Amino acid sequence: MAIVSVIIPVYNTEKYLDSCLDSIQLQTLKDIEIICVDDGSTDGSLNVLKRHAEEDARITILQQENQFAGVARNYGMRIATGKYLAFWDSDDHFYPTALETMVAQCEKDNADICLCRNDVFYEDLNLISPNPASLSSSRLPEKIPFNRNDCPDTICNISSIVAWNKLFLHSFVKENGLTFQNSRNYNDVRFVTMSLCLAERITVVKKELMRYTECRNGSLANSMNSGYVCVKAYADTRSLLLEKGILPERSFANRALVGILYALHKISDYPSFKDLTDYLKKEGLQQMGLRVQDNDDYYYVSWGNECIKKLVGSSAEDFLAYYMNKTYWQYQVEQTEKRVLNKKLTAEKKKLKKEKELRLKAEHSLSLAQQENQHLESEKITIESSLLQRNAVIEEMHEQVENLEK
């Protein structure tokens, strides 16, 4: 039995797959199994998988028709043997000590789940930056390990609702019958939310252990046209939490609000936007547990309560104008932050380049000095040898003069 089963759904990520698999194969924790599930790729992804599998016996390849990442992860889980489960994505990159660090933390704290931070690679900017939302220190309880009873208002908001920046104890997942949803998007909402709410012991690693790729053309996260799947994912998860009597009402509502705001942001045409807002007003908000609150601070997004008021009380056209205004300024802030980060990165690259040039120049000067020193040493030896020879001749001449005087 391996220590960790790394399960990777693969769909048309040929461009990124070598880098991803290399980063997994080079993990400092060697006792792992790597289960790659090809989800009906139409590019060269399967060939890349086969090439790596020929080189590394730890890699197992499974194939299925295109049914999306949730189904692929469930398929991989069925054959996994590891003590722990990692659900990683095929277009991301994982730092060498990621698994070793999280396993050590789980073992130390006897934890069901380990959370970590991640960096984000903005492909369009060629920029890598930290992702504070991946693990919110301000929402963590003082007590580590912890569970939902230690932070009922933030348990769903401590970490991003994705599976790939977490490590799960296999027996915990199995005992609770946790599976991923069979949907194109948001397929990890139920799995991750239920895990966080059911776990008795959750631990954390407060450093970046992986790098998520943002803005990949063709990725599922960047090709959404409808938010209905988002509503269903959160509605189904809420129903299950209520059924088990473990719903953290405020925390879940805040997580659902972020999910639906993101889904609205991704809609690219007005008819789809109107259809979704009409559906939200009719039944979607209620299904997700979202409603106007007396306290504006109930939602962690500063304009969250106002947003729900506008959605409920406005036409789709008026709400779109409101929403575009709010997200426009948010977008401007984000773009400004990206530009600042990009400027810092450029300055840092220039600094590193200059330091490298200076180092190379210094090394070259040192090499020349060493060569000159060797030359001088050689000349010194030659001169000393010549002097010795001359001294010998002089001594011999002195002896000859002394002999003649006698």
N, C-alpha and C positions, 0 to 999 in steps of 0.2 A: 504494500500500500504506500502510495506517495504521500508526502507531507501536504502538498497542495495540488489540487486539480485546477489548472487554468483553462477556462472555457471561453472560446473566441468564436463568435458568429462572424462569418466572412461573406460579404456581398459586394462585388465589383470594387475592390480596394487594391488592385494590382499595384498601383503607383506607390502605396504606402506599406504594403505587406512585408517586403523584405526587411525594412527598418523595424517594423513592429515585432516580427518573429525573431530577428537578431537580438532585440532588446530583451525578449523573454528567454531565449536560449542562453543568454549571457548573464542571467540572474545569478547572484552569488549563492543563493539557495539552489542546489543542484537536484535535490530529490523531489522533482515535480513531474506531473504528467501534463501534456499540452494537447487539449482536445479542440481541434479546429472543425467547425461545422460550416461547410460551404452551403450557402443558402441560395443555390441556383444561380451562381455568378455567370455572367455572359462575357466577361473579359478574360484575362489570363490568370485570374486569382488561383484557380485550382491547380494550374501548372506550377505556380510559385509554391503552393502548399506541398505538392508532391516532391518538388526539388528539396525543400527543407526536411521533409519526412525521410527522404533517402539518406540524409546526412545526420539525422538525430532520431534515435529509436524512441525517444520520449514523446514524439508527435504522433497523434492518431487523427486521421481524417474521416469525418462523417459527411455524407451528402444528403441533401433534401431539395425538393422543389422550393421555389421562392415562397416562403411563408413568414418571413421577417424574423428579426433578432430574438424576440421572445420565445418563439417556437424552437429556434435553433439552440438557445440556451437551455431550454427544458430538455431537448434531445441530448445535449452534452451532459447534463446532470444525471441522466439515466444510466450512463456508463462510468461516471466519475467514481474514483476510489479514494481520493485524497481525504485527509483529516479536515482540511480546509478547502473552501471553494473561492476562486477569484474569477470574476466575470469581466474580462477585458475586451476592448474593441480593437478591430483590426487596422484602424487608421491612426492609432495613438502610439505613444512611445513610453516605455517604462524604465525608470532609472535602476541601475544594477542591484541595489540593495533593497528594492521595494518589498519583495516577498519575505526576505530574511528579516527585515525590520518589523513588518506587521505580524509575522508569525511569533517572533520573540515577544512582542507586546501582548499578543493574545495569550501566550503561555504564561507570561508574568502575571497577568491579571485574570487568568482563567475566564477569558471573555468569549461571548457568543459572536461578537462583531468587533472589527477594528476599523476605525475611520482614519483617513489621512487627507492631507492637502494635495492639490495638483497645480501645475502651471498650465497656461493656455498658449498654444501656438496659433497666432493670427496669420493664416496663410497668405492673405491678401497684402499684409504689411510686412511679412517675413519677420514677425516680432514675437518674442516669448515674454510673457509676464505672469506674475503670480495670480491666483484666483481666490480672493478672500472668501467668496461664497461657498467654496468647496468645504470649508470647515470654519464656522463662525465662533471664534474664541469668546466673544461677548455673550453668546447664548449657551455656552457650556457650563454645567454646574461645577462647583468647586470640587466635588467628590468625583474621583475617577478610580475605578470604573463606575458607571451610573446606569440608570434605566429611566423609563418614562415617569416614574413616581418622583424622581429627583428634579425633573424639569418638565412638568406637564404642559406648560405654555409654549415650550420651544423644541420639544423632542423631534418634531417633523421639520424643524427649521435650522437645526444645528449644522446639517450637512446637505449638500445638493442631493436631490432625489434621483440619483443614478447609482448603478451597481458597481461601476468600474473603479471607484475610489474607496472601495471597502473590501474587507476580507471576512468571510462568513464561516463559522464552524459548521461542518457538513451535517453532523448529527442534529444540531439545532434546526437547520433548514428542513431536514427530513422529518423530524418529530412534529414539526408544525405544518407540514404539507405545503410549504411555500413554493409557488411556481410563478413564472412570468406570464403576463397577459398576451393573448394571441392577437396583437394589434400592430399596425405599421409604426405608430409612434406611441410614446408614453407607456411602453410595455413593461417598464421597470417600476412604475408608480406603486402598484400593489405590492410587489415583492419587497421593495425597499421600505415602504411605509409600514407594512405589517412586521417586517423584521425589527425595525426600530421600536415599535410599540410592544412587541412580544419579548424582546431580549431582556434577560435578567441582568446581564453584565455587558456593557459597551465600553470599549476603551478607544484611545486615540493616539495617533502619532502626529505631532504638530509640526510637520515639515512636508515639503513637496516631494512626492515619490513617483510621480508620473506626469506626462504632458499630453493634454487633450488638444486635438486639432480642430480649430474653429474655421468656419467659412469654406469647408470642402465642398466643391461643386458636386451635386448629385447625392450628398449625404441625406439621410432621412430627416435629420433635424433641420435641413435647409430646403426641404421640398414639400412642406405641408401646404395644403389648400383648404383644410377644414379643421375646425376645433371640436367637432362632435366627438371624436375619439378621445380628446382630452377630458371632456365632460364625463363620458362613460367611464374612463379610467379612474377618475377621482370619485365618481358616484358609486361605482362598484366597490372601491376600496373603503369608502365611508360606511357602506352597508355592512361590509364584513367586520369592520371595527366595532360597529354598533352591536352586531350579532354576538361578538365575543366580549362585549362590555368593556372595551379598552380604548374607546374613542377619546383622544385629547382634543376637545372641541375647538378651542381657540387656535392651537398650533396647526391643526389640520386645515381649518378654514384659511389661515394665512398661506399655507402651502398651496391649497387649491386656487386661491386668488392669484398667486404668482403664475401658476400653471395656465390659467385662462387668459391672463394678460399677455403671456408669451404667445399663446395660440392666436389671439386676436392680432398681435403684431405680425404674425407670419402670413395672415390672409392677404392675398394679392389682388382681389377684385371686390367691388362693392356688393354685388348680389350675394356672394358667399358671406361677407361681413354682416349684411342685413339678416340673412337666414340664421346665422349663429346668434346674433343679439336677440332676435325674436324668440329663438328657442330658449336662450338663457332666461329671458323674462318670463316665458311661459312655464318652464319647469326645470331648466338646467341649473339655475342658481340654487333653488331649493334642494335639488338632488346632491349638490356639492356642499351644502351647508353654508352657503353664502347669503347674507342678508344685511340690510342696513342696521348699523349698531347705534345705540345711544351715545356711546363713547367713541370719539373719532380716533382714539389711540388704540382701539381694539386691533386694527390691522397694522402690520409693521411697515407696509408701504404707506408713506405719509399721506397720499391722496387716495388710499384704498377705499375708505368709507364713502368719500365724495364720489368716487368712480362708480360704486354700486348704486348710489342714489341717482346719478345721471343715467346709468344704464336702465334702471327701473322706470324712471320718470320722463325719459326723453325718447324722441323718435330715433330710428337707426341713423338717419342723416345727421341729426344734432349730436348724437353720441359720438359719431365718427369724427366730427369736427373737434369735439372736446378731447377725444382720445388722441387724435393726431397732434393737437397742441401739446398735450402732456408728454407724449412719447417723443415729440420733436425735440423738446428741450432736454429730455433725458438722453436722447440720441446725441445731441450736441455736446452734452457733458461727457458722454462716453467717448465720442470722437476726439474731444479735446484731451481727455486722459490718454487715449491711444497715441495722439500726436506727441504729447509730452513724453510718454514712454519711448516712442520711436526716436525722438530727439535725444533722449538720454542714452538709448541703445547705440545710436549713431556716434554720439560723443565718446561712449565707452569703447566702441570699436576703433575709433580714430586714436584714442589714448593707448589702447592695446597695440595697435599697429605701430605707433610712434615708439612705444616701449620696446617692441620687438626689433624695430629698426636700430634703436640705440643699443640694444643688447647685441645684435648681430655686428654692429659697428665696433662695439667694445671687444667682442670676441675676435673680430678680424684684427683689431689693433693689438690685442694680446697675442694673437698668433704671429703677427709680424714681429712683435717684440721678442717673442720666444725664438723665432727664427734668427733674428739679429743677435740675440744672446748666444744661441748655438754657434753662429758664425764667429762671434767674438771669442767664445770659448775655444773654437777650433784654431783661430789665429793665435790665441794665447798659448795653446799647446805647441803650435808650430814655432812660435818665437822662443818659448822656453826650451824646446828641443834644440833649436839653433844656438841658443846661448850655452846650453850644456856642451854642445859640440865645440863651440869656440873656446870655452873654458878648458876643455880637454886639450885642445891644440895649444893654448897658452901655457898650460902646465907642462905639456911635453916640451915646448920650446924652452921654458925655464930650466927644466932638467938638463936639456942639451947645453945650455949656457953654463950651468953649474959644472957639468962634466968637462967642458973646454977650459974653464978657469983652473980646474984641478990639474 
